[in-house]
Amino acid sequence: MTLRAETPQDAAEISALTSAAFATEAHASGTEAQIVERLRKADALLLSIVCEEGGRLVGHIAASPVLVGGQPGWAGIGPLSVLPDLQRSGIGSALMTEALRQLRALGQGGVVLVGDPGYYTRFGFVADPALHVRGIPAEYVLSQPFASRRSGGIRFHPAFGLEG
């Protein structure tokens, strides 16, 4: 398993892998691959990490800037994608651990995501009632402060189609 930053040549494979990863997920919007494409096109990716095995991409994670309470300095993580036949094999965990390490090193004050608390709490994410995304149940709005606590609405990049 090799983790590395995406290259321009990876874009089509990241899209295919992201679409495959979310194809059968009940919570999927069907736009996950387009979110990554729109973030890339807008030059709004803080990081985009791929996992490669045997010469093919098997996982991907993206992070982009968010506003929390109207203030910059935090990152939003997502989507996190792993090929369906390799899910639950540690690829997602490796990608998340590396993304958190890199976001800390970039000086982000913390990170937020919208996701399954049963999965993301293992990485230190918690549902914080002081943070919210309009239209998303509070238990799925998860955060991990690094250097500063925040409260208020979370505004993801417009690529996500969410309002904070």
Protein Blocks (a to p, Z undefined) as FASTA:
>chain_A
ZZddddfklmmmmmmmmmmmmmmgmkbgolmmmmmmmmmmnopafbdcdddeehiafbdc
ddddddeehiahiaceddddddfklgonommmmmmmmmmmmmmmnopabdcddddfklmm
mnopacdfkbccehiafklmccddfkbccedjddddfklopaZZ
